[in-house]
Amino acid sequence: MLVNIHTRIVLLLFSLMSINAVQGQIWPLQKCIDTAWTGNKNLQINNNNIKIGEEKEKEAKGNLIPKLITNADYKYFTDLPYQLMPLSVFGGPEGKFKEAQFGVPHTINGNIQLSMPLYSPQVYGAIQSAEIVSELTALQYRKTEEQIYVEISTLYYNAQIIYHQLGFVKSNLLNTERLLKNMQLLHEQLLAKGTDVSKLKLQEMQLTLQKENLNNKYIQILNALKFAMGVSLQKDIQPDTVIQYENTIDYKTVPSTEVQITNTQNRLLSNELKILNHSRFLPSFQLIGSYGTTGFGYDKKPNDFLKFYPIGYGGIQMTYPLFNGTVTQRKMHQKKIELLNNELQAGLLSEQINMQVENARLQRTSALKMIDPANEQIKLAQTIFEQTLLQQKQGTAALTDVLLADNALRDAQQGRLTAIIDYLKADLELKKLTGNTITHK
């Protein structure tokens, strides 16, 4: 532990990187994110939802295409329908009627019917709603992309900091083992106390347990990273050991996906309200037509027959709602309240994002300011440790002082890593809030 701290870190990084070269391929953060664009199951589900939305939009537009329906039926009358004939037609008295049966027992009908909307506020409104829903689905897909971007970046940063923590613990454990051996030799020569040996053994046990815990945590984070990327858990990947950061300029704020989703929902609600309003006052027109045949049959000998006669018509049908029990009014009132809630939510979301952006900027600035002092603390802690170790050899400092200085050095190393990761996470949060997470795509 007399080696300069910078030399130790460089040697440690080279050692860990050589282990990585044996264990698995180095995966930069961008490669992990690019892999998730095609491998993540949530993205695939959302992509399928986009396709479903496109089909629903085509379905809504399909209502403008003419519809053809064919009908056929056969009826056998066991009792022919009756009609009342006025006797005055045949010279009888007024107000007197005589029942009579008309028709034949066998009736066959077959026709093709055509219908095509000429103007329908419901159909055109449904098309507009389907288009807005498609936009909404695309925004949901982008929101999922942003969530995955943030999730993978966070996991990646956590893996990096655990990796370096593990490296520091391994280095400190190695130094502790060496110091323990020296202390045991001194104790055998009656030059050191038994309590000093016990203290070092205790620290060795603590570091060994910490190493195992960190190693398990590192494997868990890598598994979570692989899951988010959509790759097999058996795939051997290793994050880049070099934690890269830079003091980036402030991001240009663009409307976040959350805001865009809320605005699109507002358009959808407004369109639905417009459809309900138009359906109250505007009639619907559609072109109709039918062509077919009607067959009549009689099965009593010797006058049995079966004859068919053509029938066809064409025209325009109008539909106008007169009164539907105030159902439409109740639906309109509901939509108005939903619109009001949407506007309140939009205002609340805007205020929340402004607050979160300001907090993220402050957190990023604070974390950046901690990095340089953390570097100085490492140098100072290293100097204190070396001086304390020298004093301990000279008999002017106890082993407890050496252990405290060693712990202070480890805390300083951990503090620098934490400051860098805090900066990267705050920068990531700022990217998300300002709508700059996936501009590379």
C-alpha positions as CSV (number, residue, x, y, z in Angstrom):
1,M,0.0,0.0,0.0
2,L,3.0,2.2,-0.3
3,V,2.5,2.5,-4.1
4,N,1.2,5.8,-5.3
5,I,-2.6,5.8,-5.6
6,H,-2.6,6.7,-9.3
7,T,-0.2,3.9,-10.1
8,R,-2.4,1.5,-8.2
9,I,-5.6,2.5,-10.1
10,V,-3.9,2.2,-13.5
11,L,-2.5,-1.2,-12.6
12,L,-5.9,-2.2,-11.3
13,L,-7.7,-1.1,-14.4
14,F,-5.3,-2.9,-16.7
15,S,-5.7,-6.0,-14.6
16,L,-9.5,-5.8,-14.6
17,M,-9.6,-5.1,-18.4
18,S,-7.4,-8.1,-19.0
19,I,-9.9,-10.2,-17.0
20,N,-12.7,-8.8,-19.1
21,A,-10.9,-9.7,-22.3
22,V,-10.9,-13.3,-21.1
23,Q,-14.5,-13.3,-19.7
24,G,-16.3,-11.5,-22.4
25,Q,-16.5,-8.8,-25.0
26,I,-16.5,-5.2,-24.0
27,W,-19.9,-3.6,-24.7
28,P,-20.0,0.2,-24.9
29,L,-23.2,1.9,-23.6
30,Q,-24.3,2.8,-27.1
31,K,-24.0,-0.8,-28.3
32,C,-26.2,-1.9,-25.4
33,I,-28.8,0.7,-26.3
34,D,-28.7,-0.1,-30.1
35,T,-29.2,-3.8,-29.2
36,A,-32.3,-3.0,-27.2
37,W,-33.9,-1.2,-30.1
38,T,-34.4,-4.6,-31.8
39,G,-34.3,-7.0,-28.9
40,N,-36.4,-5.5,-26.2
41,K,-39.8,-7.2,-25.9
42,N,-41.7,-4.1,-24.7
43,L,-40.5,-2.2,-27.8
44,Q,-41.7,-5.1,-30.0
45,I,-45.1,-5.1,-28.3
46,N,-45.4,-1.3,-28.8
47,N,-44.3,-1.6,-32.5
48,N,-47.1,-4.2,-33.0
49,N,-49.5,-1.7,-31.4
50,I,-48.5,0.8,-34.0
51,K,-49.3,-1.7,-36.7
52,I,-52.7,-2.4,-35.0
53,G,-53.4,1.4,-35.0
54,E,-52.6,1.6,-38.7
55,E,-55.0,-1.3,-39.4
56,K,-57.7,0.4,-37.3
57,E,-57.2,3.6,-39.3
58,K,-57.6,1.7,-42.5
59,E,-60.7,0.0,-41.0
60,A,-62.2,3.4,-40.3
61,K,-61.5,4.6,-43.8
62,G,-63.0,1.4,-45.2
63,N,-66.4,2.6,-44.1
64,L,-66.3,5.0,-47.0
65,I,-66.0,2.1,-49.5
66,P,-69.3,0.8,-51.0
67,K,-70.7,-2.2,-49.3
68,L,-72.4,-5.1,-51.2
69,I,-74.6,-7.6,-49.4
70,T,-76.4,-10.5,-50.9
71,N,-79.6,-11.9,-49.3
72,A,-81.6,-15.0,-50.1
73,D,-84.6,-16.6,-48.5
74,Y,-87.3,-19.2,-49.1
75,K,-90.7,-19.3,-47.4
76,Y,-93.4,-21.9,-47.5
77,F,-96.7,-20.6,-46.2
78,T,-98.8,-23.3,-44.5
79,D,-101.4,-20.6,-44.2
80,L,-101.5,-17.7,-46.7
81,P,-101.8,-14.2,-45.2
82,Y,-105.3,-12.7,-45.2
83,Q,-106.4,-9.3,-46.6
84,L,-109.8,-7.6,-46.0
85,M,-111.4,-6.5,-49.2
86,P,-114.0,-3.7,-49.1
87,L,-117.3,-5.0,-50.6
88,S,-117.9,-1.5,-52.0
89,V,-115.3,-2.3,-54.7
90,F,-117.6,-5.0,-56.0
91,G,-120.8,-2.9,-55.6
92,G,-121.6,-3.9,-52.1
93,P,-122.5,-1.6,-49.1
94,E,-119.9,0.8,-47.7
95,G,-118.2,-0.3,-44.5
96,K,-118.5,-4.0,-45.2
97,F,-115.4,-6.2,-45.8
98,K,-114.7,-9.7,-47.0
99,E,-111.5,-11.6,-46.0
100,A,-109.4,-13.1,-48.8
101,Q,-106.1,-15.0,-49.0
102,F,-103.6,-13.8,-51.6
103,G,-100.3,-15.3,-52.8
104,V,-98.9,-18.7,-53.3
105,P,-97.4,-21.1,-50.8
106,H,-93.9,-21.0,-52.2
107,T,-91.9,-17.7,-52.2
108,I,-88.2,-17.3,-53.1
109,N,-86.3,-14.0,-52.8
110,G,-82.7,-13.2,-53.8
111,N,-81.0,-9.9,-54.2
112,I,-77.8,-7.9,-53.9
113,Q,-77.9,-4.7,-51.9
114,L,-75.5,-1.7,-52.3
115,S,-74.9,1.0,-49.7
116,M,-72.3,3.8,-49.7
117,P,-72.1,6.7,-47.3
118,L,-72.3,10.1,-49.0
119,Y,-72.0,12.1,-45.9
120,S,-71.8,10.8,-42.3
121,P,-70.4,12.9,-39.4
122,Q,-69.9,9.6,-37.4
123,V,-67.8,8.0,-40.2
124,Y,-65.6,11.1,-40.9
125,G,-65.2,11.7,-37.2
126,A,-64.2,8.1,-36.6
127,I,-61.5,8.4,-39.3
128,Q,-60.1,11.5,-37.7
129,S,-60.1,9.8,-34.3
130,A,-58.3,6.8,-35.7
131,E,-55.6,9.1,-37.2
132,I,-55.1,10.7,-33.8
133,V,-55.0,7.4,-32.0
134,S,-52.3,6.3,-34.5
135,E,-50.3,9.4,-33.5
136,L,-50.9,8.6,-29.8
137,T,-49.6,5.0,-30.3
138,A,-46.5,6.3,-32.0
139,L,-45.9,8.6,-29.0
140,Q,-46.4,5.7,-26.6
141,Y,-43.7,3.8,-28.6
142,R,-41.3,6.8,-28.3
143,K,-42.1,6.9,-24.5
144,T,-41.1,3.3,-24.2
145,E,-37.9,4.0,-26.1
146,E,-37.0,6.7,-23.7
147,Q,-37.8,4.5,-20.7
148,I,-35.6,1.8,-22.1
149,Y,-32.8,4.3,-22.9
150,V,-32.9,5.5,-19.3
151,E,-33.2,2.0,-17.8
152,I,-30.3,0.6,-19.8
153,S,-28.1,3.7,-19.1
154,T,-28.8,3.5,-15.4
155,L,-28.1,-0.2,-15.2
156,Y,-24.9,0.4,-17.2
157,Y,-23.7,3.1,-14.8
158,N,-24.5,1.0,-11.8
159,A,-22.6,-1.9,-13.3
160,Q,-19.6,0.4,-13.9
161,I,-19.6,1.7,-10.3
162,I,-20.0,-1.8,-8.9
163,Y,-17.2,-3.0,-11.1
164,H,-14.8,-0.3,-9.8
165,Q,-15.9,-0.8,-6.2
166,L,-15.1,-4.5,-6.6
167,G,-11.7,-3.6,-8.0
168,F,-11.0,-1.3,-5.0
169,V,-12.1,-4.0,-2.6
170,K,-9.9,-6.6,-4.2
171,S,-7.0,-4.2,-4.1
172,N,-7.6,-3.3,-0.5
173,L,-8.1,-7.0,0.4
174,L,-4.8,-7.9,-1.2
175,N,-3.0,-5.2,0.8
176,T,-4.8,-6.2,4.0
177,E,-3.6,-9.8,3.5
178,R,0.0,-8.6,3.0
179,L,-0.2,-6.4,6.1
180,L,-1.7,-9.3,8.1
181,K,1.2,-11.6,7.1
182,N,3.7,-9.0,8.2
183,M,1.8,-8.4,11.4
184,Q,1.7,-12.1,12.2
185,L,5.4,-12.3,11.7
186,L,5.9,-9.4,14.0
187,H,3.6,-11.0,16.5
188,E,5.6,-14.3,16.4
189,Q,8.7,-12.2,17.1
190,L,6.8,-10.5,20.0
191,L,7.0,-7.2,18.2
192,A,3.2,-6.8,17.8
193,K,0.1,-7.3,19.9
194,G,-2.3,-10.1,19.3
195,T,-5.1,-7.5,19.1
196,D,-3.4,-6.0,16.1
197,V,-3.5,-9.3,14.3
198,S,-7.1,-9.8,15.2
199,K,-8.0,-6.3,13.9
200,L,-6.4,-7.1,10.5
201,K,-8.2,-10.5,10.4
202,L,-11.5,-8.8,11.1
203,Q,-10.8,-6.3,8.3
204,E,-9.9,-9.2,6.0
205,M,-13.2,-11.0,6.8
206,Q,-15.1,-7.8,6.2
207,L,-13.5,-7.1,2.9
208,T,-14.0,-10.8,1.8
209,L,-17.7,-10.6,2.6
210,Q,-17.9,-7.2,0.8
211,K,-16.2,-8.6,-2.2
212,E,-18.7,-11.5,-2.4
213,N,-21.7,-9.2,-2.0
214,L,-20.4,-6.8,-4.7
215,N,-19.7,-9.7,-7.0
216,N,-23.3,-11.0,-6.6
217,K,-24.7,-7.6,-7.1
218,Y,-22.6,-7.1,-10.2
219,I,-23.9,-10.3,-11.7
220,Q,-27.5,-9.3,-10.9
221,I,-27.1,-5.9,-12.5
222,L,-25.6,-7.5,-15.6
223,N,-28.6,-9.9,-15.8
224,A,-31.0,-7.0,-15.5
225,L,-29.0,-5.2,-18.3
226,K,-29.2,-8.3,-20.6
227,F,-33.0,-8.6,-19.9
228,A,-33.6,-5.0,-20.8
229,M,-31.5,-5.4,-24.0
230,G,-33.5,-8.5,-24.9
231,V,-30.5,-10.8,-25.1
232,S,-29.9,-14.2,-23.5
233,L,-28.8,-14.3,-19.9
234,Q,-26.1,-16.7,-21.0
235,K,-24.5,-14.1,-23.3
236,D,-21.2,-13.0,-21.9
237,I,-20.9,-9.2,-22.0
238,Q,-18.9,-6.7,-20.0
239,P,-19.4,-2.9,-19.6
240,D,-16.6,-0.6,-20.5
241,T,-14.4,-0.1,-17.5
242,V,-13.6,3.5,-18.4
243,I,-16.3,5.8,-17.0
244,Q,-16.5,8.6,-19.5
245,Y,-18.1,12.0,-18.5
246,E,-17.8,15.5,-19.7
247,N,-19.2,18.9,-18.7
248,T,-21.8,19.1,-21.4
249,I,-23.6,22.3,-22.3
250,D,-27.2,22.8,-21.3
251,Y,-29.7,20.9,-23.4
252,K,-32.2,22.7,-25.6
253,T,-35.6,22.1,-24.2
254,V,-38.1,20.5,-26.5
255,P,-41.6,19.3,-25.7
256,S,-41.3,16.0,-23.8
257,T,-43.1,12.9,-24.9
258,E,-45.3,13.1,-21.9
259,V,-46.4,16.6,-22.9
260,Q,-47.0,15.5,-26.5
261,I,-49.1,12.6,-25.3
262,T,-51.2,14.8,-23.2
263,N,-51.7,17.3,-26.0
264,T,-52.6,14.4,-28.4
265,Q,-55.1,13.1,-25.9
266,N,-56.6,16.6,-25.8
267,R,-57.1,16.5,-29.6
268,L,-58.7,13.1,-29.4
269,L,-61.2,14.2,-26.7
270,S,-62.0,17.4,-28.7
271,N,-62.6,15.4,-31.8
272,E,-64.9,13.0,-29.9
273,L,-66.8,15.9,-28.5
274,K,-67.1,17.4,-32.1
275,I,-68.5,14.0,-33.4
276,L,-71.1,13.9,-30.7
277,N,-72.1,17.5,-31.3
278,H,-72.4,17.0,-35.1
279,S,-74.4,13.8,-34.7
280,R,-77.1,15.8,-32.8
281,F,-77.7,18.3,-35.6
282,L,-76.3,16.9,-38.9
283,P,-78.1,14.3,-41.0
284,S,-76.4,11.3,-42.6
285,F,-76.8,10.5,-46.3
286,Q,-76.0,7.2,-48.0
287,L,-76.5,5.8,-51.5
288,I,-78.6,2.6,-51.5
289,G,-79.6,0.2,-54.2
290,S,-80.9,-3.3,-54.6
291,Y,-81.3,-5.7,-57.5
292,G,-82.7,-9.2,-57.3
293,T,-85.6,-11.6,-58.1
294,T,-88.7,-12.9,-56.5
295,G,-90.0,-16.3,-57.2
296,F,-93.6,-17.5,-56.7
297,G,-94.5,-21.2,-56.7
298,Y,-97.7,-23.3,-56.6
299,D,-97.5,-27.0,-56.1
300,K,-101.2,-28.2,-56.7
301,K,-101.7,-30.2,-59.9
302,P,-102.5,-29.5,-62.6
303,N,-101.8,-25.8,-62.1
304,D,-98.4,-26.1,-60.5
305,F,-95.8,-23.5,-61.5
306,L,-92.7,-21.7,-60.4
307,K,-92.1,-18.2,-61.8
308,F,-89.5,-15.6,-61.1
309,Y,-89.8,-11.8,-61.5
310,P,-87.0,-9.2,-61.3
311,I,-87.0,-6.4,-58.7
312,G,-84.6,-3.5,-58.3
313,Y,-84.4,0.0,-57.0
314,G,-81.9,2.7,-56.3
315,G,-82.0,5.9,-54.2
316,I,-80.6,8.0,-51.4
317,Q,-81.4,7.4,-47.7
318,M,-81.3,10.2,-45.1
319,T,-81.0,9.6,-41.4
320,Y,-81.6,12.3,-38.9
321,P,-81.8,11.9,-35.1
322,L,-84.8,13.5,-33.5
323,F,-84.6,12.4,-29.9
324,N,-82.5,9.7,-28.2
325,G,-83.4,10.3,-24.6
326,T,-80.7,12.9,-23.9
327,V,-78.0,10.2,-24.2
328,T,-75.9,12.3,-26.5
329,Q,-76.1,15.3,-24.2
330,R,-74.9,13.1,-21.2
331,K,-72.0,11.8,-23.3
332,M,-71.1,15.4,-24.3
333,H,-71.0,16.5,-20.7
334,Q,-68.7,13.6,-19.9
335,K,-66.3,14.6,-22.7
336,K,-66.3,18.2,-21.5
337,I,-65.3,17.1,-18.0
338,E,-62.6,14.8,-19.4
339,L,-61.3,17.7,-21.5
340,L,-61.1,19.8,-18.4
341,N,-59.2,17.1,-16.5
342,N,-56.9,16.8,-19.5
343,E,-56.1,20.5,-19.5
344,L,-55.5,20.4,-15.7
345,Q,-53.2,17.5,-16.1
346,A,-51.3,19.3,-18.9
347,G,-50.8,22.3,-16.6
348,L,-49.7,20.1,-13.7
349,L,-47.3,18.1,-16.0
350,S,-45.8,21.3,-17.3
351,E,-45.1,22.7,-13.8
352,Q,-43.8,19.3,-12.6
353,I,-41.4,19.0,-15.6
354,N,-40.1,22.6,-15.0
355,M,-39.5,21.8,-11.4
356,Q,-37.7,18.5,-12.2
357,V,-35.6,20.1,-14.9
358,E,-34.4,22.7,-12.4
359,N,-33.6,20.1,-9.8
360,A,-31.8,17.9,-12.4
361,R,-29.7,20.9,-13.4
362,L,-28.8,21.7,-9.8
363,Q,-28.0,18.0,-9.1
364,R,-25.8,17.8,-12.1
365,T,-23.9,21.0,-11.2
366,S,-23.5,19.8,-7.7
367,A,-22.2,16.4,-8.7
368,L,-19.7,18.0,-11.2
369,K,-18.4,20.3,-8.4
370,M,-17.7,17.2,-6.3
371,I,-15.5,15.5,-8.8
372,D,-12.4,17.7,-8.5
373,P,-12.5,17.9,-4.7
374,A,-12.9,14.1,-4.7
375,N,-9.6,13.8,-6.7
376,E,-7.9,16.0,-4.1
377,Q,-9.3,14.0,-1.3
378,I,-7.8,10.8,-2.8
379,K,-4.4,12.4,-3.0
380,L,-4.7,13.7,0.5
381,A,-6.0,10.4,1.9
382,Q,-3.1,8.6,0.1
383,T,-0.6,10.9,1.7
384,I,-2.1,10.5,5.1
385,F,-2.1,6.8,4.8
386,E,1.5,6.6,3.7
387,Q,2.6,8.9,6.6
388,T,0.5,6.9,9.1
389,L,2.0,3.6,7.8
390,L,5.5,5.0,8.2
391,Q,4.7,6.3,11.7
392,Q,3.3,2.9,12.6
393,K,6.6,1.3,11.5
394,Q,8.5,3.8,13.6
395,G,6.2,3.0,16.6
396,T,4.6,6.5,16.8
397,A,1.2,5.4,15.4
398,A,-1.0,2.5,16.4
399,L,-2.4,0.0,13.9
400,T,-5.9,1.5,14.5
401,D,-4.6,4.7,13.0
402,V,-3.4,2.8,9.9
403,L,-6.8,1.1,9.5
404,L,-8.6,4.4,9.9
405,A,-6.3,6.0,7.2
406,D,-6.9,3.0,5.0
407,N,-10.7,3.3,5.4
408,A,-10.4,7.0,4.7
409,L,-8.6,6.3,1.4
410,R,-11.2,3.8,0.4
411,D,-14.0,6.3,1.2
412,A,-12.2,8.9,-0.9
413,Q,-12.0,6.4,-3.9
414,Q,-15.7,5.6,-3.5
415,G,-16.6,9.2,-3.2
416,R,-15.0,10.0,-6.6
417,L,-16.9,7.2,-8.3
418,T,-20.1,8.2,-6.6
419,A,-19.7,11.8,-7.8
420,I,-19.1,10.8,-11.4
421,I,-22.0,8.4,-11.5
422,D,-24.3,11.0,-9.8
423,Y,-23.3,13.4,-12.5
424,L,-24.0,10.9,-15.3
425,K,-27.4,10.0,-13.8
426,A,-28.4,13.7,-13.3
427,D,-27.3,14.4,-16.9
428,L,-29.4,11.4,-18.0
429,E,-32.4,12.7,-16.1
430,L,-32.0,16.1,-17.6
431,K,-31.8,14.6,-21.1
432,K,-35.1,12.8,-20.5
433,L,-36.9,15.8,-19.1
434,T,-35.8,18.1,-22.0
435,G,-36.6,15.5,-24.7
436,N,-33.0,14.8,-25.7
437,T,-32.6,11.1,-24.8
438,I,-33.0,9.5,-28.3
439,T,-32.1,12.3,-30.6
440,H,-29.3,10.0,-32.0
441,K,-31.9,7.8,-33.7
